[in-house]
Amino acid sequence: MDLELDEAQKLIIENVRRFIREEIRPLEADLDPDAYSLHPEDRERLVGMVKDMGLYQMDIPTEYGGPGVDTVTRTLVAEELSQHNAGLYAAAYGVFGSGPPGQLYGGSDYLKENYLLPGIRGEKHGFFGLSEPSGGSDPARAIQTRGVRDGDEWVINGSKLWNSGADTADYGIVYVRTDPEKGRQGITAFVVDTDTPGFRVERLVQVLRAHYTTELSFTDMRVPHDHILGEEGGGFALASGQLADNRIPYSSACIGVAVYANELAVDWAKQRVTFGEPLANRQAIQWMLVDNEIDIRTSRWIALDAAAKAQRGEPFRFESSMAKLICTEGAGRVVDRCMQIFGGLGMAKELPLERWYRELRIRRVGEGPSEVQRIVMARDILNVRSGS
Ligand SMILES: Cc1cc2nc3c(=O)[nH]c(=O)nc-3n(C[C@H](O)[C@H](O)[C@H](O)COP(=O)(O)OP(=O)(O)OC[C@H]3O[C@@H](n4cnc5c(N)ncnc54)[C@H](O)[C@@H]3O)c2cc1C
């Protein structure tokens, strides 16, 4: 893998790093340790700065008027963006913006006009509606939300669980069983406006991060046929593709948190004296720091391998699953070791470690649990449908 970055890539990464250190971290000194958002005036000011840097909505391709930053650079940028208190689930508090879901680029002209382009203009935001109370690891079998065609419309009944951001979204991509006979080929993706009659969203589910998730229900919800994204029956393939894409930045964000946690621990180990000597002189502590570095570097290479393959247009599902597994689990170990090095202070809300410790635990389940990532990889290695 040739990872010599060019000057333009280095400049982007350097600018984002400086921005997080000089603009985001100082603001957090005055925020609640579990804060998820900035004061509106700070947010507006920082969005303006990011736009001036030409780095707003980096994932939007140039043909749609965006910066079109390449996948490898965005992977390294994601590692920088998470290096602050809220960075894991609210990277840079969203001031770098993010484009609409990637699947919309392959949608019909109608869907592009009504959802993709408003998303690019920042006027509409979507949510991802896959998991259901019946299970999220194996959506091909678990999805029970049912769509029945009635003329030019579909009548949808069912429920979804764990949807992030559905209560503030304008629309969602909702995965529905449209043919109960066909298994994974019987699932169709619909673009559904959140103000559609029959759509109900509740903030029911509190989890161990500061932000909640939602529960959705659909009661005789009528959705026009032209709101199908992709092919009828092609929803599962779309969802799998979206998840494989997302797993790369999802992984890099974990590395960023590990990097920052490790920096804090290295500093502390040099300052903190016990039994007459700095912690840094103790082999037990040195080994923890070395193990941190090994977890960080291994994670980074695996995430970059996935990104480089995606960028070259090669299959990368195996690599993105491996990145998701290695980075989420590795970052969990790093933060855990750092907390140990800090002792009591590691448990305190004065430091971001306890927040990351909680939030990283979610990462081993969200976007597909570690076991599911192993199933995806095993299928490739053995060329069988294991886990079925
Ligand atoms: C904070 C948060 C945000 C989320 N946001 C969204 C969202 O925006 N949209 C969305 O659609 N979903 C979202 N999810 C749902 C998430 O994707 C699911 O929780 C996840 O896919 C697991 O599904 P499940 O919880 O139903 O667990 P289950 O499918 O019931 O599995 C339970 C556990 O069993 C194990 N397991 C499952 N299958 C196997 C197997 N074959 N072999 C061995 N072990 C196995 C795994 O450890 C798994 O964690 C979110 C979840 C959380 C916690």
Ligand as a Chemical Component Dictionary entry (heavy atoms), coordinates in Angstrom:
data_LIG
# 
_chem_comp.id                   LIG 
_chem_comp.type                 NON-POLYMER 
_chem_comp.pdbx_formal_charge   0 
_chem_comp.three_letter_code    LIG 
# 
loop_
_chem_comp_atom.comp_id 
_chem_comp_atom.atom_id 
_chem_comp_atom.alt_atom_id 
_chem_comp_atom.type_symbol 
_chem_comp_atom.charge 
_chem_comp_atom.model_Cartn_x 
_chem_comp_atom.model_Cartn_y 
_chem_comp_atom.model_Cartn_z 
_chem_comp_atom.pdbx_ordinal 
LIG C1  C1  C 0 -26.456 4.023   20.197 1  
LIG C2  C2  C 0 -26.960 3.196   19.061 2  
LIG C3  C3  C 0 -27.274 3.824   17.862 3  
LIG C4  C4  C 0 -27.788 3.076   16.785 4  
LIG N1  N1  N 0 -28.168 3.734   15.638 5  
LIG C5  C5  C 0 -28.821 3.016   14.664 6  
LIG C6  C6  C 0 -29.370 3.687   13.518 7  
LIG O1  O1  O 0 -29.238 4.910   13.365 8  
LIG N2  N2  N 0 -30.051 2.948   12.609 9  
LIG C7  C7  C 0 -30.228 1.594   12.733 10 
LIG O2  O2  O 0 -30.858 0.980   11.870 11 
LIG N3  N3  N 0 -29.711 0.927   13.808 12 
LIG C8  C8  C 0 -29.018 1.611   14.766 13 
LIG N4  N4  N 0 -28.506 0.948   15.876 14 
LIG C9  C9  C 0 -28.752 -0.481  16.011 15 
LIG C10 C10 C 0 -27.515 -1.352  15.901 16 
LIG O3  O3  O 0 -27.079 -1.390  14.561 17 
LIG C11 C11 C 0 -27.920 -2.734  16.455 18 
LIG O4  O4  O 0 -28.059 -2.608  17.860 19 
LIG C12 C12 C 0 -26.904 -3.781  16.117 20 
LIG O5  O5  O 0 -26.876 -4.024  14.740 21 
LIG C13 C13 C 0 -27.227 -5.115  16.843 22 
LIG O6  O6  O 0 -28.577 -5.475  16.704 23 
LIG P1  P1  P 0 -29.410 -5.883  18.019 24 
LIG O7  O7  O 0 -29.218 -4.836  19.024 25 
LIG O8  O8  O 0 -30.799 -6.168  17.613 26 
LIG O9  O9  O 0 -28.728 -7.207  18.555 27 
LIG P2  P2  P 0 -29.068 -8.702  18.107 28 
LIG O10 O10 O 0 -29.183 -8.787  16.639 29 
LIG O11 O11 O 0 -30.195 -9.191  18.921 30 
LIG O12 O12 O 0 -27.742 -9.452  18.579 31 
LIG C14 C14 C 0 -27.390 -9.467  19.981 32 
LIG C15 C15 C 0 -25.942 -9.855  20.122 33 
LIG O13 O13 O 0 -25.791 -11.204 19.728 34 
LIG C16 C16 C 0 -24.522 -11.396 19.128 35 
LIG N5  N5  N 0 -24.755 -12.091 17.860 36 
LIG C17 C17 C 0 -25.708 -11.816 16.936 37 
LIG N6  N6  N 0 -25.648 -12.713 15.925 38 
LIG C18 C18 C 0 -24.618 -13.563 16.212 39 
LIG C19 C19 C 0 -24.053 -14.715 15.572 40 
LIG N7  N7  N 0 -24.515 -15.152 14.392 41 
LIG N8  N8  N 0 -23.016 -15.341 16.165 42 
LIG C20 C20 C 0 -22.541 -14.912 17.353 43 
LIG N9  N9  N 0 -23.043 -13.845 18.011 44 
LIG C21 C21 C 0 -24.058 -13.171 17.453 45 
LIG C22 C22 C 0 -23.862 -10.050 19.017 46 
LIG O14 O14 O 0 -22.920 -9.921  20.044 47 
LIG C23 C23 C 0 -24.990 -9.066  19.236 48 
LIG O15 O15 O 0 -24.521 -7.885  19.868 49 
LIG C24 C24 C 0 -27.959 1.676   16.931 50 
LIG C25 C25 C 0 -27.614 1.047   18.146 51 
LIG C26 C26 C 0 -27.122 1.787   19.200 52 
LIG C27 C27 C 0 -26.801 1.085   20.494 53 
# 
loop_
_chem_comp_bond.comp_id 
_chem_comp_bond.atom_id_1 
_chem_comp_bond.atom_id_2 
_chem_comp_bond.value_order 
_chem_comp_bond.pdbx_ordinal 
LIG C1  C2  SING 1  
LIG C2  C3  SING 2  
LIG C2  C26 DOUB 3  
LIG C3  C4  DOUB 4  
LIG C4  N1  SING 5  
LIG C4  C24 SING 6  
LIG N1  C5  DOUB 7  
LIG C5  C6  SING 8  
LIG C5  C8  SING 9  
LIG C6  O1  DOUB 10 
LIG C6  N2  SING 11 
LIG N2  C7  SING 12 
LIG C7  O2  DOUB 13 
LIG C7  N3  SING 14 
LIG N3  C8  DOUB 15 
LIG C8  N4  SING 16 
LIG N4  C9  SING 17 
LIG N4  C24 SING 18 
LIG C9  C10 SING 19 
LIG C10 O3  SING 20 
LIG C10 C11 SING 21 
LIG C11 O4  SING 22 
LIG C11 C12 SING 23 
LIG C12 O5  SING 24 
LIG C12 C13 SING 25 
LIG C13 O6  SING 26 
LIG O6  P1  SING 27 
LIG P1  O7  DOUB 28 
LIG P1  O8  SING 29 
LIG P1  O9  SING 30 
LIG O9  P2  SING 31 
LIG P2  O10 DOUB 32 
LIG P2  O11 SING 33 
LIG P2  O12 SING 34 
LIG O12 C14 SING 35 
LIG C14 C15 SING 36 
LIG C15 O13 SING 37 
LIG C15 C23 SING 38 
LIG O13 C16 SING 39 
LIG C16 N5  SING 40 
LIG C16 C22 SING 41 
LIG N5  C17 SING 42 
LIG N5  C21 SING 43 
LIG C17 N6  DOUB 44 
LIG N6  C18 SING 45 
LIG C18 C19 SING 46 
LIG C18 C21 DOUB 47 
LIG C19 N7  SING 48 
LIG C19 N8  DOUB 49 
LIG N8  C20 SING 50 
LIG C20 N9  DOUB 51 
LIG N9  C21 SING 52 
LIG C22 O14 SING 53 
LIG C22 C23 SING 54 
LIG C23 O15 SING 55 
LIG C24 C25 DOUB 56 
LIG C25 C26 SING 57 
LIG C26 C27 SING 58 
# 
